[in-house]
Structure formats: C-alpha cells, structure tokens
C-alpha cells in the first residue's frame, strides 16, 4: 500500500511540474522591449556605424550623438523574449565601442525562472582606446521590457 501511495504522489508531482512549465511558457509575451540609453562622455561627436537590428547596408546618416547633447534614448522590440540580443557600434575620431544587450531564460528541475536573465557589455574595438561600459538599469525581473545604459568615454 505504501508503494502505491508513493507512486501516486510522484505521479501527481510530475503532472504538477508539467502544468507549471506549460503555464510559465504560456505567460511569455511574443516580444520584449529593449530600452537603450546612450551616454556620450567623450567630449566629441559620435555616430552609430552598425546595428544588429538594422537591415544589411543600412544608412546610419543622422544617427549621431552630439558632444553637446550627451544622452540619447531609443527602444527596440526584440522578437524572441526567451533568448535574444542586440548589438551596435558607435564611433568617433578613431574610437569605436561595440555594445551588446542580451537576455536568456534559464530553467532548472527545481524551479522555473519566470523572467529572463539580462546582461550588457561594452568593449573598445577602435584604433584609439575608449572606455565602453554597459549595465542593466531597470527591468531585471520583467518579461516585457528592460533598460540598459551604455556609456562611452
């Protein structure tokens, strides 16, 4: 009898885990909004020279960050709310920073993480060294949107 109760309990637990996993997947939106802040702390005019979300051979004329207007913001929808990223490059006077924001859902047998983990990076890739930093500022527990601050010095 004890063996039957144990088997029954395990079956109920397995069904509950499957229902929880299905519910978690159904709760996910179809996109996630990435809110980006660009901080120009170089003292020079900067220009966007490449973006992963733009079409190949896109014209970036007019996408700049003036030295006298040191901050700019833009939001882009990412199509995969479970695992996606966006990258872009900003350039000025030989300095080039490559920035990336990403999110990824992690699952484990013990629990289901309800929101994707977010990360942000920046690296200098130009001929003139630059400080390129990035950090997630809002939305770490959100499934709808998160904000990232990108700073170039």
Number of C-alpha atoms within 10 A of each C-alpha: 6 7 8 9 10 11 12 12 12 12 12 12 12 12 12 12 16 12 12 14 14 11 11 14 12 9 10 16 13 13 16 22 16 22 20 19 18 18 20 22 17 17 13 16 17 22 19 19 18 19 18 12 13 11 9 9 7 10 12 13 9 8 12 16 21 16 15 11 12 17 16 14 12 10 13 13 16 20 14 15 22 20 16 17 19 17 16 17 19 24 23 19 12 11 20 25 25 22 22 21 25 19 24 16 16 14 12 7 6 7 11 14 13 16 20 21 18 23 16 21 18 21 18 20 16 16 10 11 14 19 15 20 19 21 17 19 14 14 17 16 14 14 22 17 19 21 22 24 20 25 21 25 15
